[in-house]
Every structure is written in structure tokens, then in C-alpha cells.
Amino acid sequence: QVQLVESGGGLVQPGGSLRLSCVVSRSIFSIYTMGWYRQAPGKQRELVAGITSGGSTNYADSVKGRFTISRDTAKNTMYLQMNSLKPEDTAVYYCNAKLTVISGSSWGQGTQVTVSS
């Protein structure tokens, strides 16, 4: 088991930026895969961005070129830099970690991101 704590959400105007952080309760160096998901009201939770233990990344088409996922192994922290935010990015954002290829996933409590003028 691993505990995940997100922070950095808030209210931002369209075109603005936010950086989300996910602090993990153990070393993230060898975690199989980590990711950011989001869930808007009335919609299913969806993958926004993922990063593997080898540093490979992947993004949802809707955020490519605007969002960047990264991690700092010294701080046991994963980040999501979100630029050029749009109202449709409004959602609760969740941090996810899958320790090994066969393990289940751990989730954070979520952080609200609202993009509105």
C-alpha cells in the first residue's frame, strides 16, 4: 500500500496555469507506473497523463501540448504542469500509482481544478 496526497488545485481563468503535486509515502523510483486522472461531473474518470518507472510519458489527446507530467524521485513527488487551461479541463484530479505490473492501484483523495472566468 502507498499513500498519495494531491495539492495545487484551485480556481483559474481560461488560459491560465496550475501545477498539481502528488506526494507519495514511499520512494517512487521503482514504482511501475504513475498517473494523473480526472473526473468531471457526470463523466467517467479518465487518464490525463502517465509516467513509467523508466520515465516514458503518455498523454490524453485533449491535453497534449498543454500539460506536462514529471516526477522528482528525491522528493517522492509527481507533478502535473497545466498550461493554457480551458473550461473543459474543470474536474477533480486524482493521483494514481501502480507499484508493480501485477499489483492494484492506489489513489489520492483528489484536488479540484476549476477553470472559469
N, C-alpha and C positions, 0 to 999 in steps of 0.2 A: 504494500500500500504506500501511497505517496500523497502528501497534501499539497494542494495548489491554491495560491491566493492571488487573484487578479486585482489590479488597480489601474487608475488612469482614465476611466470613463468620465463622461460629462456631457454638457451641452455645448455645441459648437455650431457656428454658422456654416452654411454651404460654402465650399471652397477652403474651409479651414483644415487644421491638422490636430491630431491627437496621437499620443503614444501610450499604448497599453503595456503593462508589465505583468508577468506571471512569475511569482517567486515559488520555488519548489523546495520541498522539505528535505531533499537529499541531492547528491551530486547528479547533474544532468548529463554528464559527459558521455555516459554509455546508454542513456535512455533510447530505446529503439526508434521511437518517433514521437514528436510533439506537434501540437497544432492549435490553431485558433478556429473556433466555430462561432456562429452567431444564430440567433433565433429572433425573428421579428414576430409581432403579434399575429396570430392566426396562421403562421407559417411553420414549416418543419425546420429543425436545426440543420444548418448547412456548414460544410467545411469552407473556411475562408482562406487559410494558408497552413501549410505543414512544413516541418523540417525534420530531417532524419539525423541519426547519430553521426553520419558522415558529412552532414552539412548540406545535403541536397534539399532544395525547396520546391514547393509547388503552390499554385495559387488558383483560386476560382477565377474564371474568365472575367467576372464582373469587377474584380479588384486589381487585375494585372496592370502594372504600370503606376498604380496609385498606392498600394500597400506593400510593405516590406517586412518579412518575418526575420528575426535574428535571435541569437542567444549568446549569453555571456556565461561560460562554464565556471569562471571564477566566482561569479555571484549567484550561481544556480538560478538564473533568471532568463526567461524568454520574453521577447518584445514583439509588438506589432506596431510599426510606424504607419500611420494612416494619413495620407495627404489627399488633397482635392476631394474632401468628403462631400457626399451627396445625401439628400434626404433619404434615399432608399438604402443608405448604409445604417440607418437607425435600427438598433436591435440590442439585445443583451448579448454580450460577447463572452464566450467561455474558453478557458484554457483546458487543454486535454493532454494527457501523457499516457503512452503505452510502453510499459517498461521493457517487454520482450516481444518477440514475434508471436508468442502463444499466450501472453497474459491479457487480462482485461484492461480496460481503460479507467483512468482516474480523471475526475472533473473538478474544476474550481466552482465557486459559488456564482460566478458571473459578474460582469460590470456593465452598466447601462451606458450606451452611446446614443445620443440624440442629436441629429443634425437638422437644425431648423433656424429660420430667420425670425 
